[in-house]
Amino acid sequence: RDLAVAAVARLDDPVVPEALRRELAPVAESVLGRIR
Protein backbone atom coordinates (compact mmCIF):
# COMPACT_ATOMS: atom_id res chain seq x y z
CA ARG A 1 0.00 0.00 0.00
CA ASP A 2 2.76 2.45 0.92
CA LEU A 3 4.57 1.35 -2.22
CA ALA A 4 1.56 2.24 -4.35
CA VAL A 5 1.27 5.65 -2.71
CA ALA A 6 4.98 6.25 -3.24
CA ALA A 7 4.68 5.21 -6.88
CA VAL A 8 1.81 7.65 -7.43
CA ALA A 9 3.80 10.38 -5.69
CA ARG A 10 6.66 9.64 -8.07
CA LEU A 11 4.28 10.13 -11.00
CA ASP A 12 3.93 13.76 -9.93
CA ASP A 13 7.73 14.13 -10.12
CA PRO A 14 8.57 16.47 -13.04
CA VAL A 15 11.43 14.11 -13.93
CA VAL A 16 8.93 11.49 -15.10
CA PRO A 17 8.37 11.83 -18.86
CA GLU A 18 4.87 12.81 -19.95
CA ALA A 19 4.43 9.69 -22.10
CA LEU A 20 5.41 7.41 -19.25
CA ARG A 21 3.05 9.24 -16.92
CA ARG A 22 0.15 8.83 -19.37
CA GLU A 23 0.99 5.15 -19.66
CA LEU A 24 1.14 4.53 -15.92
CA ALA A 25 -1.76 6.73 -14.84
CA PRO A 26 -4.48 4.09 -15.49
CA VAL A 27 -2.41 1.47 -13.67
CA ALA A 28 -1.94 3.78 -10.69
CA GLU A 29 -5.66 4.55 -10.67
CA SER A 30 -6.63 0.87 -10.61
CA VAL A 31 -4.11 0.12 -7.86
CA LEU A 32 -5.39 3.04 -5.78
CA GLY A 33 -8.96 1.94 -6.37
CA ARG A 34 -8.08 -1.53 -5.13
CA ILE A 35 -6.42 -0.41 -1.87
CA ARG A 36 -9.11 2.13 -0.96
N, CA, C and O atoms as CSV, one atom per row, in Angstrom:
chain,resi,resn,atom,element,x,y,z
A,1,ARG,N,N,0.841,-1.194,0.000
A,1,ARG,CA,C,0.000,0.000,0.000
A,1,ARG,C,C,0.882,1.252,0.000
A,1,ARG,O,O,0.675,2.160,-0.805
A,2,ASP,N,N,1.854,1.297,0.895
A,2,ASP,CA,C,2.762,2.451,0.917
A,2,ASP,C,C,3.531,2.553,-0.396
A,2,ASP,O,O,3.831,3.643,-0.885
A,3,LEU,N,N,3.840,1.379,-0.951
A,3,LEU,CA,C,4.570,1.354,-2.220
A,3,LEU,C,C,3.736,1.988,-3.327
A,3,LEU,O,O,4.253,2.739,-4.154
A,4,ALA,N,N,2.446,1.679,-3.334
A,4,ALA,CA,C,1.555,2.240,-4.354
A,4,ALA,C,C,1.466,3.756,-4.202
A,4,ALA,O,O,1.504,4.492,-5.188
A,5,VAL,N,N,1.349,4.208,-2.967
A,5,VAL,CA,C,1.270,5.650,-2.708
A,5,VAL,C,C,2.559,6.328,-3.144
A,5,VAL,O,O,2.533,7.405,-3.740
A,6,ALA,N,N,3.686,5.693,-2.844
A,6,ALA,CA,C,4.982,6.249,-3.237
A,6,ALA,C,C,5.103,6.303,-4.757
A,6,ALA,O,O,5.628,7.266,-5.317
A,7,ALA,N,N,4.608,5.254,-5.415
A,7,ALA,CA,C,4.675,5.208,-6.878
A,7,ALA,C,C,3.851,6.337,-7.487
A,7,ALA,O,O,4.282,6.980,-8.444
A,8,VAL,N,N,2.674,6.573,-6.934
A,8,VAL,CA,C,1.815,7.653,-7.432
A,8,VAL,C,C,2.472,9.004,-7.170
A,8,VAL,O,O,2.406,9.907,-8.004
A,9,ALA,N,N,3.103,9.136,-6.012
A,9,ALA,CA,C,3.799,10.379,-5.692
A,9,ALA,C,C,4.927,10.608,-6.694
A,9,ALA,O,O,5.188,11.741,-7.097
A,10,ARG,N,N,5.590,9.532,-7.091
A,10,ARG,CA,C,6.664,9.639,-8.071
A,10,ARG,C,C,6.122,10.094,-9.425
A,10,ARG,O,O,6.821,10.762,-10.187
A,11,LEU,N,N,4.878,9.732,-9.718
A,11,LEU,CA,C,4.279,10.130,-10.998
A,11,LEU,C,C,4.151,11.646,-11.083
A,11,LEU,O,O,4.144,12.211,-12.177
A,12,ASP,N,N,4.050,12.300,-9.938
A,12,ASP,CA,C,3.935,13.756,-9.927
A,12,ASP,C,C,5.298,14.419,-10.072
A,12,ASP,O,O,5.390,15.633,-10.251
A,13,ASP,N,N,6.372,13.602,-9.992
A,13,ASP,CA,C,7.727,14.132,-10.125
A,13,ASP,C,C,7.920,14.653,-11.544
A,13,ASP,O,O,7.652,13.928,-12.502
A,14,PRO,N,N,8.378,15.893,-11.700
A,14,PRO,CA,C,8.566,16.466,-13.039
A,14,PRO,C,C,9.592,15.699,-13.872
A,14,PRO,O,O,9.647,15.854,-15.092
A,15,VAL,N,N,10.404,14.872,-13.213
A,15,VAL,CA,C,11.429,14.110,-13.931
A,15,VAL,C,C,10.791,13.019,-14.788
A,15,VAL,O,O,11.350,12.603,-15.802
A,16,VAL,N,N,9.609,12.561,-14.362
A,16,VAL,CA,C,8.931,11.491,-15.104
A,16,VAL,C,C,8.434,12.033,-16.445
A,16,VAL,O,O,7.716,13.032,-16.487
A,17,PRO,N,N,8.817,11.374,-17.535
A,17,PRO,CA,C,8.374,11.833,-18.863
A,17,PRO,C,C,6.854,11.790,-18.995
A,17,PRO,O,O,6.191,10.943,-18.397
A,18,GLU,N,N,6.321,12.704,-19.777
A,18,GLU,CA,C,4.870,12.811,-19.951
A,18,GLU,C,C,4.274,11.527,-20.510
A,18,GLU,O,O,3.211,11.091,-20.068
A,19,ALA,N,N,4.950,10.920,-21.477
A,19,ALA,CA,C,4.433,9.694,-22.096
A,19,ALA,C,C,4.345,8.574,-21.072
A,19,ALA,O,O,3.363,7.834,-21.021
A,20,LEU,N,N,5.387,8.464,-20.261
A,20,LEU,CA,C,5.406,7.406,-19.251
A,20,LEU,C,C,4.297,7.636,-18.236
A,20,LEU,O,O,3.644,6.695,-17.785
A,21,ARG,N,N,4.095,8.904,-17.884
A,21,ARG,CA,C,3.045,9.239,-16.917
A,21,ARG,C,C,1.678,8.856,-17.468
A,21,ARG,O,O,0.857,8.277,-16.758
A,22,ARG,N,N,1.436,9.183,-18.743
A,22,ARG,CA,C,0.151,8.830,-19.366
A,22,ARG,C,C,-0.032,7.324,-19.380
A,22,ARG,O,O,-1.143,6.826,-19.203
A,23,GLU,N,N,1.062,6.598,-19.592
A,23,GLU,CA,C,0.993,5.145,-19.664
A,23,GLU,C,C,0.683,4.544,-18.299
A,23,GLU,O,O,-0.080,3.584,-18.196
A,24,LEU,N,N,1.275,5.110,-17.257
A,24,LEU,CA,C,1.142,4.533,-15.920
A,24,LEU,C,C,-0.068,5.040,-15.149
A,24,LEU,O,O,-0.483,4.419,-14.171
A,25,ALA,N,N,-0.631,6.148,-15.574
A,25,ALA,CA,C,-1.755,6.726,-14.839
A,25,ALA,C,C,-2.908,5.739,-14.636
A,25,ALA,O,O,-3.390,5.608,-13.511
A,26,PRO,N,N,-3.371,5.037,-15.684
A,26,PRO,CA,C,-4.481,4.087,-15.492
A,26,PRO,C,C,-4.115,2.977,-14.518
A,26,PRO,O,O,-4.951,2.532,-13.731
A,27,VAL,N,N,-2.867,2.534,-14.572
A,27,VAL,CA,C,-2.413,1.473,-13.666
A,27,VAL,C,C,-2.452,1.982,-12.232
A,27,VAL,O,O,-2.931,1.292,-11.332
A,28,ALA,N,N,-1.948,3.187,-12.029
A,28,ALA,CA,C,-1.940,3.780,-10.688
A,28,ALA,C,C,-3.368,3.945,-10.179
A,28,ALA,O,O,-3.652,3.696,-9.007
A,29,GLU,N,N,-4.259,4.365,-11.066
A,29,GLU,CA,C,-5.657,4.549,-10.673
A,29,GLU,C,C,-6.278,3.234,-10.212
A,29,GLU,O,O,-6.966,3.190,-9.193
A,30,SER,N,N,-6.034,2.165,-10.966
A,30,SER,CA,C,-6.626,0.872,-10.612
A,30,SER,C,C,-6.049,0.354,-9.307
A,30,SER,O,O,-6.767,-0.228,-8.493
A,31,VAL,N,N,-4.751,0.566,-9.104
A,31,VAL,CA,C,-4.111,0.123,-7.858
A,31,VAL,C,C,-4.693,0.902,-6.684
A,31,VAL,O,O,-5.020,0.323,-5.648
A,32,LEU,N,N,-4.822,2.214,-6.851
A,32,LEU,CA,C,-5.388,3.037,-5.776
A,32,LEU,C,C,-6.823,2.628,-5.494
A,32,LEU,O,O,-7.239,2.559,-4.338
A,33,GLY,N,N,-7.573,2.359,-6.543
A,33,GLY,CA,C,-8.959,1.942,-6.367
A,33,GLY,C,C,-9.057,0.635,-5.595
A,33,GLY,O,O,-10.012,0.410,-4.851
A,34,ARG,N,N,-8.058,-0.222,-5.780
A,34,ARG,CA,C,-8.082,-1.528,-5.131
A,34,ARG,C,C,-7.742,-1.429,-3.647
A,34,ARG,O,O,-8.274,-2.187,-2.837
A,35,ILE,N,N,-6.847,-0.487,-3.282
A,35,ILE,CA,C,-6.421,-0.411,-1.874
A,35,ILE,C,C,-7.345,0.476,-1.053
A,35,ILE,O,O,-7.275,0.463,0.176
A,36,ARG,N,N,-8.213,1.250,-1.711
A,36,ARG,CA,C,-9.113,2.127,-0.956
A,36,ARG,C,C,-10.173,1.316,-0.238
A,36,ARG,O,O,-11.023,1.881,0.450
